[in-house]
């Protein structure tokens, strides 16, 4: 029977070791800080870029005026060397994304990129006297306003209601 006593000790030691490992894991989990909440998205001030773009662009630049504070500007850029490209992105109150994109680039190429491959629908919307065409896609939906010298795209993960809200707030200067 001497041999079975050694096996019992081995099993007992293994169970004790697993118990100690479990206790150590629980202590680490409780005392090491961990944050599962979404990161705070930083608001950007786009006024300087907007002024620069409005001076440099060959077309009227679109930016919202009077949009609620709950819409947070998160990204902005103007590239005069790349088809006078204007981008202004917003985080919506319900954690969606809506962007304004403008460019003098060939409309078909520009719309495809700005709308993440959304396709034109037969639906148009008259908003503040301008006719916008709806585009629908897997990632982004979009409202598109073709112009003589540029194309404006309001696109994102937001609903068409949110896209329309952004369009209504746009001032072209």
Protein Blocks (a to p, Z undefined) as FASTA:
>chain_A
ZZmmmmmmmmmmmmmmmmmmmmmmmmmmmmmccdfbdcddddddfklmmmmmmmmpcbdc
dddehiafklccfbdcddfkgopiacdddddfkopacdddddfbdfklmmmmmnnopacd
fbdcdeehiacdddddfkbccdddddfkbccddedjbdfklmmmmmmmpccZZ
